[in-house]
């Protein structure tokens, strides 16, 4: 019981610490949000104001913009802690490293993924996304962006101390299943079909991804120490 | 007296260069060992190797009087590591830097204030660490040593950037922690006045 309380305290501490640092460094959450809004705005400007065209492309535009935006800040998940020795101290402490990684991933999602979901609601209006598909968009992005944060953490761990763009390049090919599932959910929702099967698959990806990708991330960080 | 750590015939190469050759030493519980050497002599490598960050080495490491060599992670030993970079976040206050550390997360506000008082940083507990001098940041790092009881402290060059008062502070803190049963393995460029066994490393090109 004490171990469980300690692990929970440890999780809350890392989450609080990372959230505090993120909100004191406003670029962490503003940059992905602005990037998302700019990319989404480019499409009506480039394709023209045709309602039918934008409506048919809306889910794809939002999903691709969300994936790219959520990858913008992944490099920062570990880089500063790696450079200033904090990560060393956390890894040597007897507290569970898995909990540390998950707390950092969750913080990245809260700071980058959650605002993008809110912005996607606004962008769905000027992209003429059918209102019946809005709930599907929110739920699919909720699962998808969290999965992207997990993948992003792995990419960031593999590219520690190297170029920032490398983590995005590592992660992008692995984001294809998430993109396919997300757009499949949206197509089904727009055509008023049942999309619960796709949601379950995304949920299963996340359920496997949380322990699996967090453990892989721990190993990837240790590889950098060798 | 029991040994918390015993190193036997340790050899290590990094990028094809010999960094450590036939190194032997022991750290007794409640005692200190200082590893002294110039830049590139392998001081940091020893610490990182003991922590399990470097696995490519020959030789045996015994923890807690064990007769079987093992990794630190396989033993129930609480270690505190402080490398060259001391992990002080400029955007956090002094209090937050103590609280959000691996040793301070279970500490109460009273405990943190008491430790801050002991290491001489109580007056700026609520100040952002960005405005502190390098020596004052070192004092936050020393405060972290006191927030939780560890068996072994592995500290890389702790006297860097400290004034005479800071050096005296470290001596006092180390003695206090020794009395609680903790051991220190410290590195440095020259021997300190700490009550410790000194081990001198040769520079690589002299080997």
Interface residues (C-beta under 8 A of the other chain):
Chain A: X6 X9 X10 X13 X14 X16 X17 X20 X21 X24 X25 X81 X83 X84 X85 X86 X88 X89 X90 X91 X92 X93 X94 X95 X222 X225 X226
Chain B: X48 X51 X53 X54 X55 X56 X78 X79 X80 X81 X82 X83 X84 X85 X86 X87 X88 X89 X91 X92 X96 X99 X100 X101 X102 X103 X105 X106 X154
